Amino acid sequence: MNELRFAQINSDSTFTVQFEHESELHKDRHFILQIALLYTPRDGSAPLIRIHTLALKTSTDMGDIFRQVDIEAVMVISAKNCIQSMFNPHTDFNINRSLEKLVSGCTNVLHKYRKYCAAGSPRGQLILPDTLKLMPLYTLGYLKNPLLSKQLSIDERVSFLRQIVVSSMCHTLLCMYPNLYRVHTVDTDYMCFHDSDGYYQYPNWVPLNRQNLKADGVFLLNTGRNLFLCIGRNMEDGLFDELFEFPEGVLP
């Protein structure tokens, strides 16, 4: 494999590599993958080498493959490959056709699982592998993103797709399924601060559906591009004053 050179690498950088193995696979052997990164730190000191070595199992059984699938990695790679195809000047894929390709990919994966792993299930029953139960939800959420609406200009849609190409896995998933946090039940002793490792402790996460949006609560919606603060119409005045502080002389 040839060397790859990048102007900048950080902790959010992600690489997708597709391997093609033409020789026979042996079930009792491991697949060894080693990646070496030669980089110069930000302070300009001596170059360093970071080496990652992975020993992975191989299998020809479809059931084993589905049980080891990482749904987040699958969705992020699918979205980025979809965008890459529509930006390729040598293909005739436009935005709509590329999104249809994403739907076809989701349907094909679920069809393969039913065919090879759950052939005996009732015909009218929807069978999903445990590791990919959220695949239709992520796919549909991505297709319904307001920034992909046909009512927007092509420039706005392309700008959003360009952002997805360079976004980290976390931000890409947020564009597919935003995070909803319940703010009115925040425990300041365990939430809304950075811990000793530097990770931010978010408020309670709740599933994104209409039933969880109570009229007497306050919620924070993170879409990956914007933060929306949703304040219920029936929120108590005392709770509002407790959650929000205003400078002296400034009324809400």
MARMITI-915710 format. One line per 2 residues: their letters; for each residue x, y, z of N, C-alpha, C. Coordinates in steps of 0.02 Angstrom, whole numbers, plus 50000, padded with zeros to 5 digits. Layout:
N
a	X/Y/Z/X/Y/Z/X/Y/Z | ...
END
This chain:
252
mn	50042/49941/50000/50000/50000/50000/50044/50062/50000 | 50026/50112/49960/50065/50173/49955/50056/50216/50017
el	50104/50261/50028/50100/50307/50084/50048/50361/50070 | 50016/50383/50123/49968/50438/50119/49995/50496/50160
rf	49992/50556/50131/50019/50615/50165/49963/50665/50176 | 49960/50693/50237/49909/50740/50256/49942/50801/50288
aq	49911/50859/50277/49939/50920/50304/49927/50925/50379 | 49874/50894/50404/49858/50899/50475/49819/50838/50497
in	49835/50813/50557/49800/50757/50587/49783/50776/50659 | 49721/50762/50681/49702/50775/50750/49662/50716/50777
sd	49639/50722/50838/49604/50666/50871/49537/50650/50838 | 49510/50696/50799/49446/50683/50766/49454/50657/50695
st	49516/50649/50672/49527/50625/50603/49508/50551/50598 | 49473/50534/50545/49450/50466/50534/49467/50445/50463
ft	49490/50383/50455/49508/50357/50390/49467/50295/50376 | 49444/50290/50316/49407/50231/50293/49448/50195/50241
vq	49461/50132/50253/49502/50092/50207/49463/50028/50190 | 49461/50012/50127/49428/49951/50104/49480/49902/50078
fe	49480/49842/50108/49527/49790/50090/49492/49737/50048 | 49528/49710/50000/49503/49655/49959/49551/49596/49965
he	49525/49541/49992/49565/49481/50005/49546/49428/49953 | 49594/49408/49913/49579/49362/49858/49598/49289/49874
se	49642/49279/49922/49661/49210/49939/49612/49179/49987 | 49622/49117/50004/49576/49080/50047/49581/49104/50119
lh	49524/49110/50153/49522/49130/50223/49525/49068/50267 | 49563/49072/50321/49569/49017/50369/49535/49037/50434
kd	49486/48998/50455/49447/49015/50515/49490/49016/50578 | 49541/48974/50581/49581/48969/50642/49636/49021/50646
rh	49642/49063/50596/49695/49113/50596/49666/49183/50603 | 49708/49228/50627/49687/49297/50636/49714/49340/50578
fi	49677/49392/50565/49698/49440/50515/49735/49496/50552 | 49798/49505/50537/49840/49554/50571/49843/49618/50529
lq	49826/49673/50560/49827/49738/50527/49871/49786/50567 | 49919/49816/50535/49964/49863/50569/49967/49928/50530
ia	49958/49983/50565/49959/50049/50536/50010/50092/50573 | 50053/50125/50536/50104/50168/50566/50093/50239/50542
ll	50095/50286/50589/50085/50357/50574/50147/50396/50596 | 50180/50426/50548/50238/50469/50561/50213/50542/50562
yt	50223/50576/50618/50196/50644/50623/50243/50688/50664 | 50234/50753/50656/50271/50802/50694/50223/50839/50740
pr	50235/50840/50806/50189/50873/50852/50182/50947/50837 | 50131/50977/50867/50117/51047/50855/50174/51093/50876
dg	50211/51073/50928/50265/51116/50953/50327/51112/50908 | 50325/51071/50855/50381/51067/50809/50440/51027/50834
sa	50431/50987/50885/50485/50946/50912/50501/50889/50864 | 50541/50841/50887/50564/50786/50844/50504/50745/50820
pl	50506/50721/50757/50452/50678/50730/50442/50616/50773 | 50381/50594/50778/50362/50535/50817/50327/50484/50772
ir	50326/50422/50794/50292/50369/50758/50241/50337/50805 | 50179/50333/50781/50125/50300/50819/50104/50238/50780
ih	50105/50181/50814/50091/50117/50780/50029/50085/50812 | 49983/50064/50769/49923/50028/50791/49926/49958/50760
tl	49917/49907/50802/49917/49838/50778/49853/49804/50802 | 49816/49776/50755/49753/49742/50770/49756/49670/50747
al	49730/49626/50788/49723/49555/50769/49648/49540/50768 | 49621/49529/50709/49549/49520/50700/49533/49449/50675
kt	49477/49424/50696/49455/49358/50674/49426/49362/50603 | 49428/49308/50568/49397/49303/50502/49342/49251/50505
st	49291/49261/50465/49234/49215/50465/49199/49218/50398 | 49173/49162/50377/49132/49158/50317/49058/49147/50333
dm	49042/49148/50398/48974/49138/50420/48939/49206/50425 | 48883/49215/50389/48849/49279/50389/48822/49298/50458
gd	48803/49248/50497/48779/49263/50564/48832/49294/50607 | 48894/49268/50604/48949/49296/50642/48964/49368/50619
if	48960/49380/50555/48974/49446/50529/48923/49497/50554 | 48859/49479/50552/48807/49525/50576/48813/49538/50650
rq	48834/49487/50688/48840/49496/50761/48897/49543/50779 | 48946/49552/50736/49004/49594/50750/49000/49663/50717
vd	48944/49678/50684/48938/49741/50648/48935/49800/50696 | 48969/49854/50679/48966/49917/50716/48919/49964/50678
ie	48859/49975/50705/48808/50014/50670/48831/50085/50657 | 48866/50116/50704/48888/50185/50695/48939/50190/50638
av	48986/50143/50636/49035/50143/50582/49002/50131/50515 | 48954/50086/50513/48920/50071/50450/48883/50132/50423
mv	48848/50167/50466/48809/50225/50444/48854/50283/50422 | 48907/50295/50459/48952/50350/50442/48987/50336/50376
is	49012/50275/50367/49046/50257/50305/48997/50260/50246 | 48936/50237/50256/48886/50238/50203/48870/50309/50181
ak	48862/50354/50230/48847/50424/50214/48904/50457/50177 | 48965/50446/50199/49023/50478/50167/49035/50448/50097
nc	49026/50384/50088/49033/50354/50022/48979/50380/49974 | 48919/50390/50002/48865/50417/49962/48882/50487/49936
iq	48910/50528/49980/48928/50596/49961/48986/50595/49912 | 49033/50550/49922/49090/50546/49876/49068/50528/49806
sm	49017/50485/49800/48993/50466/49734/48959/50524/49698 | 48923/50566/49735/48889/50621/49702/48936/50679/49684
fn	48994/50683/49719/49042/50735/49703/49095/50712/49652 | 49091/50650/49632/49138/50624/49582/49119/50651/49513
ph	49163/50689/49481/49145/50719/49416/49138/50668/49360 | 49161/50607/49371/49159/50556/49318/49096/50512/49322
td	49050/50527/49368/48988/50489/49373/48929/50536/49362 | 48871/50507/49349/48811/50547/49338/48765/50547/49399
fn	48792/50530/49457/48752/50530/49518/48740/50601/49541 | 48677/50619/49551/48661/50683/49582/48641/50670/49655
in	48619/50722/49689/48604/50715/49760/48546/50666/49771 | 48494/50672/49731/48435/50629/49741/48452/50556/49726
rs	48488/50542/49673/48506/50473/49656/48553/50443/49708 | 48597/50484/49736/48643/50458/49786/48606/50441/49851
le	48556/50482/49868/48516/50467/49928/48474/50404/49917 | 48450/50394/49857/48414/50332/49841/48461/50272/49847
kl	48524/50282/49829/48573/50228/49836/48583/50210/49909 | 48580/50259/49954/48586/50246/50025/48527/50204/50050
vs	48467/50220/50026/48408/50180/50045/48414/50109/50018 | 48437/50102/49957/48446/50036/49927/48496/49995/49967
gc	48550/50027/49989/48600/49992/50029/48571/49966/50095 | 48530/50007/50128/48498/49986/50190/48451/49927/50177
tn	48411/49931/50124/48365/49877/50107/48402/49813/50090 | 48457/49820/50054/48495/49761/50034/48525/49725/50094
vl	48552/49763/50142/48581/49732/50202/48528/49693/50241 | 48470/49723/50251/48417/49689/50288/48390/49629/50250
hk	48389/49633/50184/48367/49576/50143/48417/49518/50149 | 48482/49533/50149/48532/49481/50155/48527/49447/50223
yr	48513/49486/50275/48507/49456/50342/48447/49408/50344 | 48392/49429/50315/48333/49385/50316/48345/49322/50273
ky	48380/49330/50219/48391/49274/50173/48439/49222/50202 | 48493/49245/50233/48545/49198/50254/48544/49183/50329
ca	48510/49224/50369/48511/49214/50441/48442/49202/50472 | 48389/49221/50438/48322/49213/50467/48273/49192/50414
ag	48292/49143/50374/48249/49121/50318/48185/49090/50342 | 48184/49062/50402/48125/49028/50427/48075/49073/50461
sp	48086/49138/50463/48041/49184/50496/47978/49196/50454 | 47922/49213/50487/47860/49227/50450/47871/49281/50398
rg	47838/49274/50341/47850/49320/50285/47828/49392/50302 | 47775/49401/50339/47750/49468/50354/47785/49501/50413
ql	47833/49469/50443/47868/49496/50502/47933/49529/50482 | 47945/49590/50507/48007/49625/50493/48062/49599/50540
il	48113/49571/50511/48168/49541/50549/48229/49585/50542 | 48256/49607/50598/48316/49649/50598/48368/49619/50644
pd	48431/49620/50624/48485/49597/50669/48492/49645/50728 | 48510/49619/50786/48515/49661/50845/48563/49718/50836
tl	48618/49707/50799/48668/49759/50791/48647/49812/50740 | 48596/49799/50699/48575/49846/50647/48503/49868/50654
kl	48475/49863/50714/48406/49882/50724/48394/49957/50711 | 48445/49997/50721/48438/50069/50712/48456/50092/50641
mp	48474/50046/50598/48494/50065/50530/48438/50100/50492 | 48376/50074/50491/48323/50111/50457/48310/50180/50487
ly	48316/50185/50554/48304/50249/50587/48357/50300/50567 | 48421/50281/50569/48474/50326/50549/48466/50347/50475
tl	48450/50299/50433/48443/50314/50361/48386/50363/50349 | 48328/50350/50380/48271/50394/50371/48284/50463/50401
gy	48318/50465/50458/48334/50530/50489/48380/50571/50445 | 48427/50538/50412/48473/50573/50367/48436/50600/50306
lk	48391/50561/50278/48353/50582/50220/48307/50641/50235 | 48283/50644/50298/48237/50698/50317/48272/50759/50346
np	48338/50761/50343/48374/50819/50368/48351/50881/50329 | 48331/50934/50364/48306/50994/50329/48355/51023/50279
ll	48420/51013/50289/48470/51042/50245/48476/51002/50179 | 48440/50947/50173/48438/50910/50110/48372/50919/50075
sk	48330/50964/50100/48265/50976/50069/48273/51006/49999 | 48229/50986/49954/48231/51012/49886/48211/51086/49883
ql	48179/51111/49937/48160/51181/49938/48220/51228/49948 | 48276/51201/49973/48336/51241/49983/48374/51247/49917
si	48417/51296/49915/48459/51305/49855/48512/51251/49852 | 48537/51239/49792/48588/51188/49784/48651/51206/49822
de	48665/51271/49829/48725/51291/49866/48720/51272/49940 | 48661/51281/49970/48652/51263/50040/48658/51188/50050
rv	48631/51149/50005/48634/51076/50011/48706/51052/50002 | 48741/51079/49953/48811/51058/49942/48855/51078/50001
sf	48842/51137/50030/48881/51158/50088/48872/51110/50146 | 48810/51087/50157/48797/51038/50211/48833/50972/50196
lr	48830/50949/50134/48863/50886/50117/48938/50891/50124 | 48966/50948/50106/49038/50958/50115/49057/50954/50188
qi	49014/50979/50232/49029/50974/50303/49028/50902/50327 | 48981/50862/50301/48977/50792/50321/49040/50755/50301
vv	49069/50772/50244/49128/50737/50220/49185/50742/50270 | 49193/50800/50302/49250/50811/50346/49231/50806/50420
ss	49169/50791/50436/49146/50788/50505/49170/50723/50538 | 49177/50726/50604/49194/50666/50642/49134/50619/50644
mc	49145/50559/50670/49091/50511/50675/49034/50537/50718 | 49051/50569/50773/49000/50594/50819/48955/50646/50785
ht	48985/50694/50751/48946/50747/50719/48906/50720/50659 | 48933/50671/50624/48897/50641/50568/48834/50606/50593
ll	48839/50570/50648/48781/50535/50676/48728/50584/50701 | 48750/50642/50726/48703/50692/50749/48661/50720/50692
cm	48691/50723/50632/48653/50745/50574/48601/50694/50553 | 48611/50631/50572/48563/50578/50557/48509/50573/50611
yp	48531/50579/50674/48484/50572/50730/48507/50619/50785 | 48477/50679/50789/48498/50728/50839/48489/50702/50910
nl	48528/50730/50956/48523/50712/51027/48476/50761/51062 | 48433/50733/51103/48386/50773/51142/48401/50763/51216
yr	48412/50819/51252/48429/50817/51323/48374/50849/51364 | 48359/50818/51421/48311/50846/51468/48348/50893/51516
vh	48334/50958/51510/48372/51008/51548/48340/51024/51615 | 48274/51018/51621/48240/51039/51683/48251/50991/51741
tv	48284/50934/51729/48300/50887/51783/48375/50880/51793 | 48412/50932/51777/48485/50929/51781/48508/50926/51853
dt	48552/50879/51867/48585/50874/51932/48655/50903/51924 | 48666/50962/51949/48730/50997/51937/48789/50961/51969
dy	48776/50914/52014/48832/50877/52044/48859/50823/51997 | 48819/50803/51948/48840/50749/51903/48837/50769/51829
mc	48811/50828/51813/48801/50847/51743/48826/50917/51730 | 48837/50932/51666/48854/50999/51643/48921/51024/51671
fh	48972/50982/51669/49039/51002/51688/49088/50955/51654 | 49152/50974/51653/49205/50933/51625/49236/50891/51681
ds	49241/50825/51670/49269/50783/51721/49346/50786/51720 | 49378/50746/51761/49450/50748/51767/49486/50728/51703
dg	49453/50690/51659/49482/50669/51596/49468/50718/51539 | 49432/50772/51555/49417/50822/51505/49353/50810/51465
yy	49315/50758/51483/49253/50744/51447/49194/50782/51479 | 49153/50810/51436/49095/50848/51461/49038/50801/51480
qy	49011/50810/51539/48955/50770/51563/48889/50802/51543 | 48857/50773/51494/48795/50801/51468/48736/50786/51513
pn	48681/50824/51506/48619/50808/51544/48590/50742/51521 | 48534/50723/51551/48502/50660/51535/48480/50659/51462
wv	48500/50606/51426/48479/50598/51356/48413/50561/51355 | 48368/50583/51310/48303/50551/51303/48292/50537/51229
pl	48255/50483/51212/48241/50469/51142/48205/50527/51108 | 48220/50538/51046/48193/50594/51009/48124/50575/50981
nr	48072/50590/51019/48004/50579/50994/47957/50629/51027 | 47898/50635/51000/47850/50685/51023/47827/50673/51094
qn	47823/50610/51114/47799/50594/51181/47845/50621/51236 | 47910/50626/51221/47957/50650/51272/47961/50726/51277
lk	47932/50761/51229/47932/50835/51232/47872/50858/51273 | 47883/50864/51337/47829/50884/51382/47820/50960/51382
ad	47757/50982/51390/47742/51054/51388/47767/51091/51450 | 47784/51055/51503/47807/51088/51564/47882/51079/51574
gv	47919/51060/51523/47991/51048/51529/48033/51092/51484 | 48099/51084/51491/48147/51120/51450/48195/51068/51420
fl	48206/51073/51355/48246/51023/51320/48297/51058/51275 | 48354/51024/51267/48407/51048/51223/48415/50999/51166
ln	48411/51024/51104/48416/50982/51044/48481/50999/51008 | 48524/50948/51000/48588/50957/50966/48585/50921/50898
tg	48586/50960/50843/48581/50932/50776/48649/50923/50742 | 48703/50939/50777/48769/50935/50746/48791/51000/50716
rn	48744/51043/50695/48758/51109/50668/48730/51164/50711 | 48674/51151/50745/48641/51201/50786/48618/51171/50851
lf	48611/51215/50901/48582/51196/50965/48515/51233/50973 | 48462/51196/50987/48396/51225/50996/48374/51214/51068
lc	48353/51268/51101/48327/51264/51169/48251/51266/51165 | 48219/51212/51185/48146/51206/51180/48116/51216/51250
ig	48078/51269/51258/48047/51287/51322/47972/51274/51317 | 47946/51232/51361/47875/51214/51360/47830/51273/51378
rn	47770/51273/51349/47722/51328/51363/47698/51328/51435 | 47696/51270/51466/47669/51265/51534/47724/51262/51587
me	47783/51285/51570/47838/51283/51617/47824/51330/51676 | 47837/51307/51737/47826/51347/51797/47875/51405/51800
dg	47850/51462/51825/47893/51521/51830/47952/51510/51876 | 47940/51474/51932/47994/51461/51978/48050/51420/51947
lf	48031/51371/51907/48081/51329/51873/48119/51370/51821 | 48084/51415/51787/48116/51458/51737/48169/51502/51770
de	48151/51533/51826/48198/51576/51861/48257/51537/51889 | 48246/51474/51905/48299/51432/51933/48350/51412/51879
lf	48324/51402/51818/48368/51379/51763/48405/51435/51728 | 48374/51495/51725/48402/51549/51686/48417/51609/51731
ef	48474/51639/51718/48494/51699/51754/48501/51756/51705 | 48478/51814/51724/48481/51873/51681/48518/51929/51717
pe	48557/51968/51681/48592/52025/51713/48542/52073/51744 | 48564/52108/51794/48521/52155/51829/48494/52208/51781
gv	48429/52219/51783/48398/52269/51740/48376/52241/51673 | 48390/52177/51659/48370/52146/51597/48315/52095/51612
lp	48256/52105/51583/48200/52059/51596/48194/52009/51539 | 48174/51948/51555/48165/51898/51503/48106/51914/51458
END
